[in-house]
Amino acid sequence: MARTEKAAAVAELTEEFRNSTGAVLTEYRGLSVKQMQDLRRALGDNASFAVVKNTLTKIAARDAGVEGFEELLVGPSAIAFIKGDPVETAKSLRDFARANAPLVIKGGVLDQKQLSVEEIAKLADLESREVLLAKLAGTMLASLSQAVALFQAPLSQAARLAAALQAKLEEEGSAAAATSAEAAAPAASETDAGDTPDATTDETDEETTEETTEG
């Protein structure tokens, strides 16, 4: 490969690294052309799959600031550059590798973080973005239904509370009126009883005055 061709290949790989959210390095030795085509179809729009040269890929990864690839670039290498959902990409690679033993997942990077084979397997076990969005939508609908119920409930509760409060006020009003009537009767009796001592006092004063006059 001429120097200009190598430079162009490195530049293309560098752009792939920079424009991808992640990359998964694989060994494809033993895969047929048809199997490679099937793998690309399985990846769909989530990732592009390209056979790469190790020496050029090391340079491109270094230029793109991607770490952790150099020690993995041994033997025939191909990279799945993640363009869409990384979970779907990991699932597609895992499922294809299970059905096609020659495909070996060696490691990868995601958002500038190095991923081991075990971490890629865990990523493949996660639910896809579509599933999570569907669950989120279901949760939101359930929450909205609960919110409607909560908004409606206070109205009926408020009506019942107002009726109960009115009945209580009426009951308290009746009780207060009865209490006032009972309190008024003793007060009147005390007033009548208070007039008698005053009359007695006046009679005593008159008798005293008469005795004084006779003396």
Secondary structure, DSSP 8 states (H G I E B T S, - for coil): --HHHHHHHHHHHHHHHHTSSEEEEEE-TT--HHHHHHHHHHHGGGEEEEEE-HHHHHHHHHHHT--S-GGG--SSEEEEEE-S-HHHHHHHHHHHHHH-TT-EEEEEEETTEEE-HHHHHHHHHS--HHHHHHHHHHHHHHHHHHHHHHHHHHHHHHHHHHHHHHHHHHHHHHHHHHHHHHHHHHHHHHHHHHHHHHHHHHHHHHHHHHHHHH-
